[in-house]
Amino acid sequence: MTDWNRVAPEAAGFAVNLERKLAAGFESGLLLPIHALLVSRGGKLVLEQYFEGEDESWADSLGRVEFGPEVLHDLRSVTKSVVGLLYGIALERGLVPPIDAPVIDAFPEYPDLVADPERRKVTVGHTLNMTMGMEWDENKPYTDPTNSEIAMEMAPDRYRFVLDRPIVEEPGKTWIYSGGAVALIGALIERGTGKPIAEFAREALFAPLGITDFYWMAGSDGVASPASGLRLRAPDLLRIGAMLVDGGRHEGRQVVPEAWIEGSWTPAITLPDGLGYGRLWYMHEAPAPGSDTPLRWVGAFGNGGQRLWLAPEAGVACVIYAGDYNLFERWVTPARIWREIVLGNLERA
């Protein structure tokens, strides 16, 4: 159990008992097994459920795990969105380059790349929005050494590997999913703050929220992965979500600059599936019975069904942990829980 102020879903503006709706979904087979589900509204916990199942951490089997509030879990690419928040904090402190700065200028050790006029068009903003226009392919399985992220991990110099990719599109024009882009953002944070990203995260984001237990996995060169390496307890990821829907505040303290959150949640580009994307966050809208208009949502997505869903205007945050990594259809269950059980039962949005 978390130390949150817990209330019944009905007392927080939900039309039904969410636990019964969730159980019915599992019994019907419409929902696949998950590891954890937490929902808060207005800073109050309305649902907290844990399950048991097989798990792994970066492909290393953990066996069968009984999940609970003290159990760390891979965030996979939800890590990217957390790194986006860290950049916003570092930027407000004047420690990292501005959004419109050429990203290559932060890597003077590659003078040939710094001198390339085409690469100088790629800004920090393009990097955060994954619109760098550079070749990158993560559509292949992460067990395939030709997957670009795996190839980056195996390269003798990960940053040169990313920055030296062929330019295939005009920067800002096309979204190309890239863990390499987030590796560069992580490097900017570490170089600007003078601290490993895990240390800066502890000081700037986790400690203000009371988060004390986390783990950040690293590659073979010892560099912590900004793209997928963070492991957090479910209640702690929910703390991050609740802080964000409160405008970046926690217990009266501004943790993440509100202007950065607003900028992050303004779509920089529209993806082929219709979702918006900006500064390492996905966004769209969904119908909600308690609202005359569709309700805006924002999300952080990770392999295997890891999700941090937010409905800022409704004050709702939702965390889902799951398994079955690398299975494409794993997106269905988290989406159904969010749209049909959480948003679908909001009485007042």
C-alpha positions in Angstrom: 0.0 0.0 0.0 1.2 3.5 -0.8 1.1 6.4 1.7 -1.3 8.3 -0.5 -4.7 9.6 0.7 -6.9 6.8 -0.7 -10.6 7.3 -1.6 -13.1 5.2 -3.3 -13.4 5.7 -7.1 -17.0 6.9 -6.8 -15.8 9.6 -4.4 -13.3 10.9 -6.9 -15.8 11.3 -9.8 -15.8 7.8 -11.3 -19.2 6.3 -12.2 -18.4 2.7 -11.1 -16.2 0.6 -9.0 -13.0 0.4 -11.1 -11.9 -2.9 -9.5 -15.0 -4.7 -10.6 -14.7 -3.3 -14.2 -11.1 -4.5 -14.3 -11.9 -7.9 -13.0 -14.7 -8.3 -15.6 -12.2 -7.4 -18.3 -9.8 -10.1 -17.2 -12.5 -12.7 -16.8 -13.9 -12.0 -20.3 -10.4 -12.3 -21.9 -10.6 -8.8 -23.3 -7.7 -7.8 -21.1 -4.4 -9.7 -21.0 -2.6 -10.2 -17.7 -0.7 -7.2 -16.3 1.7 -6.6 -13.4 0.3 -3.5 -11.7 -2.3 -0.8 -12.2 -2.6 2.4 -10.2 -4.9 5.4 -10.7 -5.0 8.7 -9.0 -7.2 11.8 -9.3 -6.6 15.1 -7.8 -3.7 13.7 -5.9 -5.8 11.0 -4.3 -5.3 7.3 -5.0 -8.4 5.6 -6.3 -7.1 2.3 -7.5 -4.0 0.2 -6.7 -3.8 -3.4 -7.8 -0.8 -5.8 -8.1 -0.6 -9.2 -9.7 1.9 -12.1 -10.2 3.6 -13.1 -13.3 6.8 -13.7 -15.3 9.1 -10.7 -15.7 12.5 -9.8 -17.0 14.8 -6.8 -16.9 16.5 -5.9 -20.2 15.9 -9.5 -21.4 17.4 -11.1 -18.2 14.7 -13.3 -16.8 13.5 -12.5 -13.2 11.3 -15.6 -13.1 7.9 -15.4 -11.6 7.5 -12.2 -9.5 4.8 -11.3 -7.0 4.4 -7.6 -7.7 3.7 -5.0 -5.0 4.4 -1.3 -4.1 8.0 -2.0 -3.2 9.0 -3.9 -6.4 11.1 -2.2 -9.0 10.0 -2.7 -12.6 11.5 -1.8 -16.0 10.0 1.3 -17.5 11.6 0.6 -20.8 10.8 3.6 -23.1 8.8 5.4 -20.4 12.3 6.3 -19.4 12.5 8.6 -22.4 9.7 10.8 -21.1 11.3 11.1 -17.7 14.5 12.2 -19.4 12.5 14.9 -21.2 11.5 16.2 -17.8 15.1 16.2 -16.6 16.1 18.3 -19.7 13.4 20.9 -18.8 14.7 21.2 -15.3 18.3 21.5 -16.4 17.3 24.1 -19.0 15.6 26.3 -16.5 18.8 26.1 -14.4 20.8 27.2 -17.5 22.8 24.0 -17.6 22.0 22.7 -21.0 21.7 24.2 -24.5 18.5 26.0 -25.6 16.0 24.3 -27.8 17.1 26.0 -30.9 20.8 25.3 -30.5 22.5 22.9 -33.0 22.9 19.6 -31.1 26.2 18.9 -32.7 27.8 21.9 -30.9 27.7 20.0 -27.7 30.1 17.4 -29.2 33.2 19.3 -30.2 35.2 16.1 -30.1 33.8 15.4 -33.6 35.1 18.4 -35.6 34.3 16.9 -39.0 30.6 16.5 -37.9 30.5 20.0 -36.3 31.7 21.5 -39.6 29.0 19.8 -41.6 26.4 22.5 -42.5 23.6 19.9 -42.9 24.2 18.4 -39.5 24.2 21.9 -38.0 20.6 22.2 -39.0 19.6 19.6 -36.4 18.7 21.3 -33.2 18.1 20.2 -29.6 14.4 20.6 -30.3 14.5 18.2 -33.3 16.4 15.7 -31.1 13.7 15.9 -28.3 11.0 15.6 -30.9 12.7 12.7 -32.8 12.6 14.8 -36.0 16.3 14.9 -36.6 15.9 13.5 -40.1 18.7 11.0 -39.6 18.6 7.3 -40.5 17.5 5.1 -37.6 15.7 1.7 -37.5 14.2 0.3 -34.3 11.5 -1.6 -36.1 13.6 -4.7 -36.0 13.6 -6.9 -32.9 15.8 -5.7 -30.1 17.5 -9.1 -30.3 18.7 -8.2 -33.8 22.2 -6.6 -33.8 21.1 -4.5 -36.9 18.5 -2.8 -34.8 19.9 0.7 -34.6 19.7 1.0 -30.8 21.5 -2.4 -30.4 24.1 -1.3 -32.9 24.6 1.9 -31.0 25.2 -0.1 -27.8 27.7 -2.3 -29.6 29.5 0.7 -31.3 32.9 1.8 -30.0 31.6 5.4 -29.7 27.8 5.6 -29.1 27.5 9.3 -29.7 29.5 9.4 -32.9 27.4 6.4 -34.1 24.2 8.5 -33.6 25.5 11.8 -35.0 27.1 10.2 -38.0 23.9 8.6 -39.3 23.0 9.5 -42.9 20.6 12.4 -43.2 17.5 11.1 -45.0 15.0 13.9 -44.3 14.9 17.6 -43.6 15.1 18.1 -39.8 11.7 18.8 -38.3 9.7 17.2 -41.2 9.5 13.5 -40.3 9.2 11.6 -37.1 11.7 8.7 -36.9 11.6 6.8 -33.6 15.1 6.9 -32.2 16.7 5.8 -28.9 19.8 7.4 -30.3 18.2 10.8 -30.1 17.5 10.2 -26.4 21.1 9.1 -25.9 22.2 12.5 -27.1 19.7 14.2 -24.8 21.1 12.2 -21.9 24.6 13.2 -22.9 23.6 16.9 -22.9 22.2 16.6 -19.4 25.3 14.8 -18.1 27.7 17.2 -19.7 25.7 20.3 -18.7 25.1 19.2 -15.1 28.5 17.6 -14.5 26.7 14.6 -13.1 25.6 11.1 -14.2 22.0 11.2 -15.3 20.9 9.0 -12.4 22.5 11.3 -9.9 20.9 14.4 -11.5 17.6 12.6 -11.6 17.9 11.8 -7.9 18.6 15.3 -6.9 16.4 17.2 -9.3 13.3 15.0 -9.7 13.2 12.0 -7.4 14.2 13.5 -4.0 11.6 16.4 -4.3 8.9 13.7 -4.8 10.1 11.5 -2.0 11.4 8.8 -4.4 14.3 7.0 -2.8 14.5 3.6 -4.5 15.3 3.3 -8.2 17.8 1.7 -10.5 19.2 2.9 -13.8 20.6 0.2 -16.1 23.7 0.9 -18.2 25.3 -0.4 -21.3 28.6 -2.3 -21.5 30.5 1.0 -21.5 28.9 2.0 -18.2 26.7 4.7 -19.7 23.2 4.7 -18.2 20.6 4.3 -20.9 18.4 7.4 -21.2 16.2 5.5 -23.7 15.1 2.5 -21.6 17.2 1.9 -18.5 15.1 3.2 -15.6 13.5 0.9 -13.1 10.9 2.4 -10.7 8.3 1.3 -8.2 4.7 1.7 -9.5 3.7 4.2 -6.8 6.7 6.3 -7.6 5.9 6.6 -11.3 2.4 7.6 -10.2 3.9 10.3 -8.1 5.6 11.7 -11.2 2.3 11.6 -13.0 0.3 13.3 -10.3 2.9 16.0 -10.1 2.7 16.6 -13.8 -1.1 16.9 -13.9 -0.8 19.4 -11.0 1.3 21.7 -13.3 4.7 20.3 -12.2 4.1 21.0 -8.5 4.4 18.6 -5.5 3.3 19.7 -2.1 3.5 23.4 -3.1 7.0 23.1 -4.7 7.6 23.5 -8.4 9.5 20.5 -9.4 9.3 20.7 -13.2 8.8 24.1 -14.9 5.2 24.5 -15.9 6.2 26.2 -19.1 8.3 23.2 -20.0 5.3 20.8 -19.4 3.0 23.0 -21.5 5.6 23.1 -24.3 6.1 19.3 -24.1 2.4 18.6 -24.4 2.0 20.8 -27.4 2.4 18.5 -30.4 5.5 19.2 -32.5 4.5 16.7 -35.1 1.7 14.3 -36.0 2.5 10.6 -36.3 1.1 8.4 -39.1 -1.4 6.9 -36.6 -2.7 10.3 -35.7 -1.0 10.7 -32.3 0.8 13.9 -31.5 4.4 13.9 -30.3 6.5 16.4 -28.5 9.6 16.4 -26.3 9.4 12.6 -25.8 5.7 12.5 -25.0 2.7 11.1 -27.0 -0.6 12.9 -26.9 -4.1 12.7 -28.3 -7.7 12.9 -27.1 -10.5 10.4 -26.2 -14.2 10.6 -25.5 -15.2 10.8 -21.8 -18.8 10.5 -20.7 -18.4 13.4 -18.2 -17.2 15.9 -20.9 -19.0 17.5 -23.8 -15.8 17.5 -25.8 -13.0 14.9 -26.2 -10.6 14.8 -23.2 -6.9 15.5 -23.9 -4.5 12.8 -22.8 -0.8 12.6 -22.7 1.2 9.3 -22.5 4.6 7.8 -22.0 4.9 4.4 -23.6 7.3 1.5 -23.0 7.9 -2.0 -24.5 5.8 -4.7 -22.9 2.9 -2.5 -22.0 4.5 0.0 -19.6 2.5 3.1 -19.5 2.1 6.4 -17.8 -1.2 7.9 -18.9 -2.3 11.4 -17.9 -5.5 13.4 -18.4 -4.3 16.8 -17.3 -7.7 18.6 -17.4 -9.3 15.9 -15.3 -6.4 15.6 -12.9 -6.0 11.9 -13.6 -2.8 9.8 -13.7 -2.6 6.1 -14.4 0.3 3.7 -14.2 0.3 0.3 -15.9 3.2 -2.3 -15.7 3.0 -5.4 -17.8 5.1 -8.1 -19.4 5.3 -10.0 -22.7 8.1 -7.7 -23.9 8.6 -7.4 -27.7 5.1 -8.5 -28.5 3.5 -5.9 -30.8 -0.1 -6.5 -29.6 0.9 -5.6 -26.0 -0.4 -2.1 -26.6 -4.0 -3.3 -26.7 -4.6 -4.1 -23.0 -3.1 -0.8 -21.6 -5.1 1.2 -24.2 -8.4 -0.6 -23.2 -7.8 -0.1 -19.5 -7.1 3.6 -20.1 -9.9 4.4 -22.5 -12.6 2.0 -21.5 -12.1 1.6 -17.7 -10.5 4.8 -16.6 -11.6 7.6 -19.0 -14.8 5.7 -19.9 -16.1 5.9 -16.4 -15.2 9.5 -15.5 -18.4 11.3 -14.4 -16.9 14.8 -14.2 -13.9 15.6 -16.5 
